[in-house]
Amino acid sequence: MKLVRFGTSGDEKPGVIDEHGKLRDLSAYMDDITAQNLSDEKLFEFSKINLNTRPIVDKSTRLGPCVSGVGKFICIGLNYADHAKEAGMEVPPEPVIFMKATSAICGPTDPILLPRGSVKTDWEVELAVVIGKKAKYVELEDAMSYVAGYAASNDISERTYQLEGSGHWTKGKSCDSFGPLGPYLVTKDEIPDPQNLSMWLSVNGQKMQDGSTSTMVYGVEFLVHYISQFMSLMPGDIISTGTPPGVGLGMKPPVYLKVGDIVTLGIEGLGEHNQTVIAE
């Protein structure tokens, strides 16, 4: 299934994309796409709904972030060897974990708000993993059973805030609008191998990133297992798994976003984003 949330910001309704690509309203069956609706049992129940009986939603309707009420937005740094190299950093001996504030989450076509005074706001297309049930001290071989599905994300980063001051990366990752998520939550049955998905990102029509999840240093299975050793992963939590090379920081000279730029991105099977940069 491709689950979506549609409507104005803060008042989204749940929906699903049918086999013909039409958006259908599921609000008669659930209040929202929340943690309570991400278990295997719930998702199986929703998969049996006769979508032909559900109202069609106009295709011009805004899509919101594909999950509501996210508790934790966990990000993995330097998880592609080529990206680590372009950033001038070593491939880490174990996953680098940092947090993005959940207030950064927005829809896949919402504008990117350029923070006041920002001169180094950057892009990062990433595979996001959505957790479906509580995971704590998970064994590696069981890790995928805790995954509800996947989405595309853009780990937008203000590099001055992230790298040039003291303190942690989080402040450069958490500005409002720095967490576009969607357009769909694609359930794991539709993505049998999350480690073999092509991914790309363009700015103003120029392709900047062109990679594949096959080149991750640490894959989805290992990340779920690893993170669960340090904290409980709860239904609705997001793990954004790192980005391939091609970010603005790695250009020579570096290139960063400016007002009026248009960012488009996509991941195989997970849909596309289209975001315009505006001044906050």
N, C-alpha and C positions, 0 to 999 in steps of 0.2 A: 504493500500500500504506500501511496504518497499522501501523507497527511499534511494539511496546511491550516493556517489560521488567517482569516481574512476580515477586513473591515478597518475602521479608523483606529488609530493608535490608542490602546487602553480599553478598547471595546470590541476586540476581535472575537469571531465565532469560529468553531471548528469546521473543517471541511476535508474533502478528499478529492484527488484527481482520478477520474474514472478511466476506463480503457481507451476512451476516445479523446482523452486530454481535456475533458470538461471538468470544471470545478463544481462539486456538489456539496450542498449544505448538510452537515451532520449534527446540527444543534439539537435535533429531536432525540439524539442518542447519547449525547454527552454535553456537559456545560462548556468544556474547553479541553485542549490537549495539555493535560497536566500530569504530574507524577502518578496520580491515582489511575491513569488510563494507559500506562506504558508497560504493564506486565504482559507476559506472553499470553496469558488467559484473556485479558481485555482486548489485546490486539487481534487475537483469533476471533473473538466475538464480533468485533467491528468488521473484520474481513468478510463476514457472512451477510452483511447488510446488502439488500438488493438496491444498488445505487440508482437503478432506473426509476425508483420511486422517490428519490430525493431531489429537491429543487436545484436547478442549475443557477449558479451565481455568475453574474456578468464578468467576463474575462478582464475587464478594465479595473475591477475592484482591487484595492491595495491588499497585498499580502504582508502579514506581520511576521515576526519571528516564529518559527515553526513549533516552538515549545513555550509554554507559559509557566511562570513561577519557578524559574531555574534557581536552584539553591547554590550551586557552585559552578563557576566557569573556570575550569582548570586548563592551563595551556602548557605545551611542551616546547621548550626552546632548543634550537640547533639540532633538530631531529632529521635533517637531511645533510649528508656530508658536504655536498657542493655548496649548500647555503652557509654552513659553518665556515667554509673556506672563503667565500666572498665577503663574509663579515669579519674576516681576519681572526677567527676564533677556532679553537681545537674542537674536534668531535668529542663530546663529553663521555666519560667512562660509564655513566648511568644517566637516565633521563633528567633533564633540567626542568623542574616544575615551578611555575609561577601562576598567579591568579589574575584574572581580568574581572573587574567589578561587574556584577550582573546589571547595573544601571547602564552599562555600555551597550547592552543588547538592543538590536533594532531589526527592522525588516529588510529583506534583500533588495528593495528598491528605494528605501528611505535615503535621504541625503547624508553624505559624510559631512559632519560639522567640523570645520577647521578651527581648532582652538585659538583663542586670542593670542596673537604674537607667534603662533607656530610657523616655523620655517622648515621643519624636517618631518612632516607627516608622511608615512610610508604605507605600503600595501603588503599583504601576505595572504594568498589563497591557501586555505587549509581544509582538510577533512575533519569534520566534527563528529564525535561519537556521542550518542545519547544513551544514558544508562537507564535500564528498565526495572531493575530491582536492587535492593540493598546489597552492596558488595563489601565484604570485610575479610581480610586475610584469604583472598581468593587464590586457589591453586591455578597455575598456568593453564593446565588442560581444561579447566572449567570456565575460564575467563569470558569466552564468547557468549556463554549462556546468560550473562548479565547485561548484554547489549540489547537495547530496543531497536536501534536503527542508526542512521547516519544523515548528515546534512552538510552542505557547503558553508564555510564561514570565511570571513575576511578579518584576520587578526591585524587590524589597523594599529599603527604604532607611531607615536611622536618620538623620534630618535633622540632629540635633545633631552626630553624628560626621562627617557629610558636609560641613556648611556652616558650623558655628559655631566650629570650631577651625582651627588652621593645617594645612597639608598637603593631601593629595589626596582626591578623592571616594571612593577605593577603600575606605577604612576604614569609611565609612558604608554600603557596599554589600555587604560580604563576611562579615557575621556568619553563623554556622551557620544553615541553613534559609532564607537570603535569596535562594536561586535555584531555586525550584520550576520544573520543566521537564517538559512532557508535555501530556496523557497519552500522545500518540502522536508519533512521527516520521512525518510524512506526506510521502511522496516527491513530488518536484516535478511529476511527471506528473499528480498529482491537484489541483494548485494552479496552473493555467495563468497566473494573474495575481495575484501576491502583493501588488500595489498596489491591490487592490479587495476587501479583506476587512473585514467589520464586526467590531468588538471591543468588549467591555464588561467592567465589573467592578462588583460589588456588595459592600457591607459590611452584614451583618445584614439582608439583603434589600433594602436601599436602594441603588439604582443610583447609583454615583459617577462612573464613566467610561462613555461611550457614543460611540465614535468609529469611525474607519475608517483603514486603512493608506493610503487614497488621499490623505490629508492629510500624509503624511510630507514633510519638506523634502528629504531625501536618500533615494532609494529603494534597494531591495535591490541592484539591478544596480550602481548607483554605489558603494554601500558596499563591496561585494566588490572592485571595481576599486580604490577609493581606499585601503582598508586594506592591500591587497596591495602597494602602493608602499612601505610602511614596514616590513612584516614578512611572513614567509611564513605563509599560512594553511594549516593542516594538516587532513587528514581528521579529522572529529570535533570540530573547533573550532566554537564557538558565537558568533554575532553576534546580540546582543539589540538591536533596532533603534530603541528609543525608545518613548515613551508619549504617548497623547493627553491632553487636559486632563481634570481631575476628580480629581487627587491631593489628599491631605489637606492638604499644604502650601499649596495654592491656595485653600482654603476661607477664608471670613471669618466668624468666626475659624477658624484651622486646626483640623483634626480628625485625630487619630492613633489608631492601633490600641491596644487594651487587652486584657487577658486575658479570654478568653471570646468575643471577636468572631469571627465567621465570615466569611471572605472567599471569594467565588465569582467566577470569571471565565471568559471563553471568547473564542475567535476562530473566525470562520466557517470550517468545514471542518477545524478543528484540535482540537476537543474542549474540555472544561471542566476547571477546577480547583475544589477545595473544601477550604479550609484553615482550621483552627481555631487561634486564637492562645492560646498557653500560656506560662507563665513558665519561663524557662530555669533 
